[in-house]
Amino acid sequence: MPALAERVKAGLVSASSDLAELSTLRSQLEDLARRVEAVADRYEDTSDSQIASDLYAAERTLVSARRAVDKAIGALGDLAR
């Protein structure tokens, strides 16, 4: 089986479709991170600050996932050229 780059260039793998899907996922991750952070902010200076701490950890994980998707978008974009 040819390498992925060869399959993308031969049109056997739809890079543009995958790029669109990843772009949508990136936007959703960004939105989720923003929303989780907003909830965390409401609990930051309360007796339930552990909730904020847990939510900030979740927000950092979502940001990390978005960065990984960004990296994949870049790599896929390079393959499609």
C-alpha positions as CSV (number, residue, x, y, z in Angstrom):
1,M,0.0,0.0,0.0
2,P,1.4,3.4,-0.9
3,A,2.4,5.9,1.8
4,L,-0.3,8.3,2.9
5,A,1.4,11.2,1.1
6,E,1.3,9.3,-2.2
7,R,-2.4,8.3,-1.6
8,V,-3.3,12.0,-0.9
9,K,-1.5,13.2,-4.1
10,A,-3.2,10.4,-6.1
11,G,-6.6,11.5,-4.9
12,L,-7.2,8.2,-3.0
13,V,-7.5,10.1,0.3
14,S,-9.6,13.3,0.4
15,A,-7.3,15.8,2.2
16,S,-9.6,18.7,1.7
17,S,-12.5,16.8,3.3
18,D,-10.3,15.8,6.2
19,L,-9.0,19.3,6.5
20,A,-12.6,20.6,6.7
21,E,-13.5,18.0,9.3
22,L,-10.4,18.9,11.4
23,S,-11.1,22.6,11.1
24,T,-14.6,22.0,12.5
25,L,-13.3,19.9,15.3
26,R,-10.7,22.6,16.1
27,S,-13.5,25.2,16.4
28,Q,-15.5,22.9,18.6
29,L,-12.6,22.3,20.9
30,E,-11.9,26.0,21.1
31,D,-15.5,26.7,22.0
32,L,-15.6,23.9,24.6
33,A,-12.4,25.2,26.2
34,R,-13.9,28.7,26.4
35,R,-17.2,27.5,27.9
36,V,-15.4,25.3,30.5
37,E,-13.2,28.2,31.5
38,A,-16.3,30.4,31.9
39,V,-17.9,27.9,34.3
40,A,-14.6,27.5,36.2
41,D,-14.3,31.3,36.6
42,R,-17.7,31.3,38.4
43,Y,-16.3,28.9,41.1
44,E,-12.8,30.3,41.4
45,D,-13.2,32.4,44.6
46,T,-15.8,30.3,46.3
47,S,-15.8,27.5,48.9
48,D,-16.1,25.2,45.9
49,S,-12.8,26.2,44.4
50,Q,-11.9,22.5,43.8
51,I,-14.6,22.6,41.1
52,A,-12.8,25.5,39.5
53,S,-9.5,23.6,39.7
54,D,-10.9,20.5,38.1
55,L,-12.5,22.6,35.3
56,Y,-9.3,24.5,34.7
57,A,-7.5,21.2,34.3
58,A,-10.2,20.1,31.8
59,E,-9.8,23.4,29.9
60,R,-6.0,22.9,29.7
61,T,-6.7,19.4,28.2
62,L,-9.0,20.8,25.6
63,V,-6.4,23.5,24.7
64,S,-3.8,20.7,24.4
65,A,-6.2,18.7,22.1
66,R,-6.8,21.8,20.0
67,R,-3.0,22.2,19.6
68,A,-2.7,18.6,18.5
69,V,-5.4,19.1,15.9
70,D,-3.6,22.3,14.7
71,K,-0.5,20.2,14.3
72,A,-2.4,17.5,12.3
73,I,-4.0,20.2,10.1
74,G,-0.5,21.5,9.4
75,A,0.8,18.1,8.5
76,L,-2.2,17.2,6.4
77,G,-1.9,20.5,4.6
78,D,1.7,19.8,3.8
79,L,0.7,16.4,2.4
80,A,-1.9,17.9,0.2
81,R,0.6,20.2,-1.6
